[in-house]
Amino acid sequence: MSIPASATTRTLTCRAVLFDMDGTLVDSTAVVEQVWSEFAGRYGLDFAEILRTSHGVRAGDTVRRFAPDGADVAALTDELGAMERVRTHGIVALPGAAELLRILPADAVALVTSADRILADIRMEAAGLAMPATAVTADLITYGKPHPEGYLRAATLLGVAPAEALVFEDAPAGITAGLAAGIRTVAVGPNTGPLPDGVLHIADYSSVSATLDTDAAGRRVISFLL
């Protein structure tokens, strides 16, 4: 995981790390697109528009937005969830993700995902990644991304102020959520969209290193080289 320092190396320090899942730790793009394509075809929905706007957003919020008038949104969301839970072929961890999670202290890491807990467990296991002890899933929050609720709750659960945390996110909705929570946010992968000023970008974690230290007050500090 270590890389030599260079003129392009960027250093960020924090006390807690908050990860999105799909597209950030887990590459599930093919599965997600397959499921939404089938679902959209079944109900005559605009698949292209769903793909354009749904990345990083809770499935139920997307169903509510695109469902036909009078549709049972809860039933459709359950149907979509059942489809997602049996599709794991091709799901893999992003390069370097497993190594990075092993390095980081367990009590300083949280997962903040738009998937519900059942789906999050399935996809993390399919990718060979350990589920963080702290996980804020879609079923635990009132407002999904781009609302900051999930990231704010995760920071609180880890006992840190937003300014002391760092978010890794891949989707515009998630990046917006992290920034709205007042948390420095690193964009991951190819689907981030145009980035706000000050948001750093990495392709994956293969060239990321993390080291642990303590500050003057004796508190643990995590330093990332990106």
WOPECOR-V158454 format. One record per pair of residues at least 12 apart in sequence whose C-alpha atoms are under 8 Angstrom apart, sorted by the first residue. I is the first residue (numbers start at 0). GAP is how many residues later the second one is. Records with the same first field share a line. If there is no record, write none. Layout:
BEGIN
I = GAP, GAP
END
This chain:
BEGIN
0 = 95, 98, 99, 205, 206, 207, 208
1 = 205, 206, 207, 208
2 = 204, 205, 206, 222
4 = 220
8 = 216, 217
9 = 214, 215, 216
10 = 212, 213, 214, 215
11 = 211, 212, 213, 214
12 = 208, 209, 210, 211
13 = 150, 151, 152, 207, 208, 209
14 = 93, 145, 149, 150, 151, 205, 206, 207
15 = 92, 93, 94, 139, 142, 144, 148, 149, 150, 206
16 = 91, 92, 93, 148, 149, 150, 151
17 = 91, 92, 93, 94, 133, 136, 137, 147, 148, 149, 150
18 = 90, 91, 92, 93, 94, 148, 149, 150
19 = 91, 92, 93, 147, 148, 149, 150, 154
20 = 90, 91, 92, 99
21 = 34, 91
22 = 71, 146, 147, 148, 165, 166
23 = 70, 144, 145, 146, 164, 165
24 = 68, 69, 72
25 = 65, 66, 67, 68, 97, 98, 101
26 = 64, 65, 66, 67
27 = 62, 63, 64, 95
29 = 60
30 = 53, 56, 57, 58, 59, 60
31 = 52
32 = 18
34 = 45, 48, 49
35 = 14, 15
38 = 41
44 = 21, 22
45 = 20
49 = 12, 16
54 = 116, 117, 118
55 = 57, 58, 89, 114, 115, 116, 117, 118
56 = 57, 87, 88, 89, 116, 117
57 = 56, 57, 80, 86, 87
58 = 18, 21, 22, 55, 56
59 = 13, 14, 17
60 = 83
62 = 13, 14
80 = 38
83 = 35
84 = 33, 34, 37
87 = 34, 35, 38
90 = 32, 35, 36
91 = 34, 35, 36
92 = 34, 35, 36
93 = 110, 111
94 = 109, 110, 111
95 = 108, 109, 110, 111, 112
96 = 107, 108, 109
97 = 30, 31
99 = 105, 108, 109, 110
102 = 107
103 = 106
105 = 26, 27
106 = 26, 27, 51
107 = 50
108 = 23, 24, 25, 49
109 = 22, 23, 24, 25, 26, 44, 48
110 = 20, 21, 23, 24, 25, 26, 43
111 = 23, 24, 25, 38, 39, 42
112 = 22, 23, 24, 25, 37
113 = 23, 24, 30, 31
114 = 22, 23
115 = 21, 22, 23
116 = 20, 21, 22
119 = 17
133 = 20, 23, 24
134 = 19
135 = 14, 17, 18
136 = 13
144 = 28, 29, 31, 32
145 = 27, 28, 29, 30, 31
146 = 29, 30, 33
147 = 28, 29, 30, 31, 32, 33
148 = 28, 32
150 = 26, 27, 30
151 = 29
161 = 19, 20, 21
162 = 19, 20, 21
163 = 19
164 = 18, 19
165 = 17, 18, 19, 20
166 = 16, 17, 18, 19
167 = 17, 18, 19, 20
168 = 16, 17, 18, 19
169 = 17, 18, 19, 20, 21, 22
170 = 16, 20, 21, 22
171 = 19, 20, 21
174 = 12, 17
183 = 15
184 = 14, 15
185 = 13, 14, 15, 16
186 = 12, 13, 14, 15
187 = 13, 14, 15, 16
188 = 12, 13, 14, 15
189 = 13
201 = 24
206 = 19
207 = 16, 17, 18
208 = 15, 16, 17
209 = 12, 13, 14, 15
210 = 12, 13
END
